[in-house]
Amino acid sequence: MTRKFRVCPVVGAALLALTITHTAAAQKSGGILKSFSIDSPASMSIHEEATVFAVRPTMAVFNNLVMYDQQVKQNSMQSIVPDLATSWAWDEESGRKLTFKLHQGVKWHDGKPFTAADVKCTWDLLLGRASDKLRVNPRKAWYRNLDEVTTNGDYEVTFVLKRPQPAFVALLASGFSPVYPCHVAAKDMRQRPIGTGPFKFVDYKPNESIKLTKNPDYWKPGKPYLDGIEYAIIKNMSTAILTFVSGKLDITFGGVTVPLERQIREQAPQAICELNPTNVGRNLLINPVSAPFNNPELRRAMALALDRQSFIDIITEGKGNTGGIMLPPPEGVWGMPAEMLQTLPGYGPDVQKNRAEARAIMRKLGYGPDKRISVKMVTRDIPPYRDPAVILIDQLKQVYIDAELDPIDTTQWYPKMNRKDFTVALNLTGNGIDDPDQALYENYVCGAEGNYNGYCSPELDKLIDRQSIESDQQKRKELVWEIEKKLAEDGPRPMIFYAPAGNCHYPHVKGLTIMANSIYNGWRMEDVWLDK
């Protein structure tokens, strides 16, 4: 089986090359793809950033060892394909060693050769073992099971794990998992990133633009087709939509709300629009060490106060989804079935009954109409955060909690979250991949970088490790649902809803597939071309 697995990617690459030969005539080279972004990232370093505003433009600058097939809508283990790696295989005896054979002849944008040493340097940096240091390391928890990375010559690298983790390769396929060069300092990658990808970084002007240009020496023959990509940073969504409708942009950035997507279809009927679910959940983030919210009964009352359908009706015009920590099916691979979800605290359809129970809990704790809790509701100062925060504030009033909106600029948002400098927040949790290992290790285990409220349950951590080791997908799902149940009962981070994102482009944009269960992994852009 191992031998067959090693050969398949090579055969696949040969077939791909044959396909490219026969279809190359259909693609047109040239042109600048123009899009927009509603926010400025803190830097251009993917490994130090946590938002789509960083990963979307810069994913095109880099390559991964493996990636999710850019033409397959649903990310899964079955859609992972080679990138800088030509093949990969597990050591079947221990299940702890994952070895990659690497492409030869690949060069960094500054002309230096790519080798296995770069792979080792990248993950030594992520593990905190390199002499160079990342300013922040949002995904360090992804690799808590990684013991070391070893090399065998220039074109073979092995990831050695502490225990079996069948889904480890899925982490490496994320848009957040590029290989960095050994010879470029982390501080330099923040301003002028050097990659091996189809596009070279040109410049980044905060609140103005991000520009990329074609890599003429890209190691994948014939690609990319575009001469470059430009992102105009337009913070007002209405202005961005008007700019698109006027024909000055080729494609929206994604994250277009349902009303704005309808507006585009009305004003630019020639545009091709699709509304896709996203694996970005709006959630109520509660700091469980901040009195009186350190009382689990009070947190339960807050969860019971939520009317999730109202969020969906108001913000998505009924087109959103209710889910737990994993994106609900059918787009999500791991989400709880609806009938099971409704048994969790606050998910039952009878909102008035839930709120009556919540008010009874609050009265038991000494609160009521004449004794209310006042608190700041912090959230990031962009519409996807602010809009649901306003609704949440209104709903919490039903259980004697008066919250005041406290919007935070993007540059300060993640540092504030990392410091746990909040009591109650409306947060968006974007899962880099639709897999429990990423969502759980990044956001819920004790001490994880994305565990912003400091929630810690040793019992839960053991369950998370159990699901990670499990190779049977159905058994793993059942463990994940058990974890979901415990998190809902503890209530540190009640998930509210998942909003779809509208994505529109003009017919001349070809070769782009918008993924159904990730907003982070589909932006390599090496297959995109303009038919004009």
Secondary structure as UniProt FT lines:
FT   HELIX           2..23
FT   HELIX           24..26
FT   STRAND          32..37
FT   HELIX           46..48
FT   HELIX           52..59
FT   TURN            60..61
FT   STRAND          66..68
FT   TURN            70..71
FT   HELIX           77..79
FT   STRAND          80..82
FT   STRAND          85..90
FT   TURN            92..94
FT   STRAND          97..102
FT   TURN            109..110
FT   HELIX           116..126
FT   TURN            127..128
FT   TURN            138..139
FT   HELIX           140..143
FT   TURN            144..145
FT   STRAND          146..151
FT   STRAND          156..161
FT   TURN            166..167
FT   HELIX           168..172
FT   TURN            175..176
FT   TURN            182..183
FT   HELIX           186..191
FT   STRAND          199..205
FT   TURN            206..208
FT   STRAND          209..214
FT   TURN            216..217
FT   TURN            221..222
FT   STRAND          228..233
FT   HELIX           237..245
FT   TURN            246..247
FT   HELIX           258..267
FT   TURN            269..270
FT   STRAND          272..276
FT   STRAND          280..286
FT   TURN            288..289
FT   TURN            291..294
FT   HELIX           296..304
FT   HELIX           308..316
FT   TURN            317..318
FT   TURN            329..331
FT   HELIX           338..341
FT   TURN            342..343
FT   TURN            345..347
FT   HELIX           351..364
FT   TURN            365..366
FT   TURN            369..370
FT   STRAND          373..380
FT   HELIX           383..396
FT   HELIX           397..399
FT   STRAND          401..408
FT   HELIX           410..418
FT   TURN            419..420
FT   STRAND          424..430
FT   HELIX           436..443
FT   TURN            446..447
FT   TURN            449..450
FT   TURN            452..453
FT   HELIX           458..469
FT   HELIX           473..490
FT   STRAND          495..498
FT   STRAND          501..505
FT   TURN            507..508
FT   STRAND          509..510
FT   TURN            526..527
FT   STRAND          529..530
//
